[in-house]
């Protein structure tokens, strides 16, 4: 093997090692990114359901009050319920 060939082989080996290191770091960052994205959406979903759970009694009381107001303004008290207003 000539010195030129040996030098070329050593440079190729160093480039292959550097490429391998970069590929491993890219794969690691991809995994971390996927985990972070799943956690992000998990927090958003949990917060949304938690907010609904906390706000739901207030919404229900407003719906009951609105139903009572609608019921008192109509001619027959059973017709003007809030749920009937939501139906198309």
C-alpha positions as CSV (number, residue, x, y, z in Angstrom):
1,X,0.0,0.0,0.0
2,X,1.4,3.3,-1.0
3,X,1.5,6.3,1.4
4,X,-1.1,8.1,-0.8
5,X,-3.5,5.2,-0.5
6,X,-2.9,4.9,3.2
7,X,-3.6,8.6,3.7
8,X,-6.8,8.3,1.7
9,X,-7.9,5.3,3.7
10,X,-7.3,7.1,7.0
11,X,-9.2,10.2,5.8
12,X,-12.1,8.0,4.7
13,X,-12.1,6.2,8.1
14,X,-12.2,9.5,10.0
15,X,-15.0,10.7,7.8
16,X,-17.0,7.5,8.4
17,X,-16.5,7.9,12.2
18,X,-17.6,11.5,12.1
19,X,-20.6,10.5,9.9
20,X,-21.5,7.8,12.4
21,X,-21.4,10.2,15.3
22,X,-23.6,12.7,13.6
23,X,-26.1,10.0,12.6
24,X,-26.3,8.8,16.2
25,X,-26.9,12.3,17.5
26,X,-29.6,12.9,14.9
27,X,-31.3,9.7,15.9
28,X,-31.1,10.6,19.6
29,X,-32.5,14.1,19.0
30,X,-35.4,12.6,16.9
31,X,-36.3,10.3,19.8
32,X,-36.2,13.2,22.3
33,X,-38.3,15.3,20.0
34,X,-40.9,12.5,19.6
35,X,-41.1,12.1,23.4
36,X,-41.4,15.8,24.0
37,X,-44.2,16.1,21.4
38,X,-46.2,13.3,23.0
39,X,-45.7,14.9,26.4
40,X,-46.8,18.3,25.0
41,X,-50.0,17.0,23.6
42,X,-50.6,14.9,26.7
43,X,-50.4,18.0,28.9
44,X,-52.7,19.9,26.5
45,X,-55.3,17.1,26.6
46,X,-55.2,16.6,30.3
47,X,-55.5,20.4,30.9
48,X,-58.5,20.6,28.5
49,X,-60.3,17.7,30.3
50,X,-59.4,19.2,33.7
51,X,-60.7,22.6,32.7
52,X,-63.9,21.0,31.4
53,X,-64.3,19.1,34.7
54,X,-63.8,22.2,36.7
55,X,-66.1,24.5,34.6
56,X,-68.9,21.9,33.9
57,X,-70.9,22.7,37.1
58,X,-71.0,26.4,36.3
59,X,-72.0,25.7,32.7
60,X,-74.8,23.4,34.0
61,X,-76.1,26.0,36.4
62,X,-76.2,28.6,33.7
63,X,-78.0,26.1,31.4
64,X,-80.5,25.5,34.2
65,X,-81.1,29.2,34.8
66,X,-81.4,29.8,31.0
67,X,-83.9,27.0,30.8
68,X,-85.9,28.4,33.7
69,X,-86.0,31.8,32.0
70,X,-87.1,30.3,28.7
71,X,-89.7,28.2,30.5
72,X,-91.2,31.2,32.2
73,X,-91.5,33.3,29.0
74,X,-93.3,30.6,26.9
75,X,-97.0,29.7,27.1
76,X,-96.3,26.1,28.2
77,X,-93.5,25.6,30.8
78,X,-92.3,22.2,29.5
79,X,-91.5,23.3,26.0
80,X,-88.8,25.9,26.5
81,X,-85.9,23.8,27.8
82,X,-82.3,24.5,27.0
83,X,-81.7,21.2,25.4
84,X,-84.5,21.8,22.9
85,X,-82.7,24.9,21.8
86,X,-79.6,23.0,21.0
87,X,-81.3,20.6,18.7
88,X,-81.4,21.6,15.1
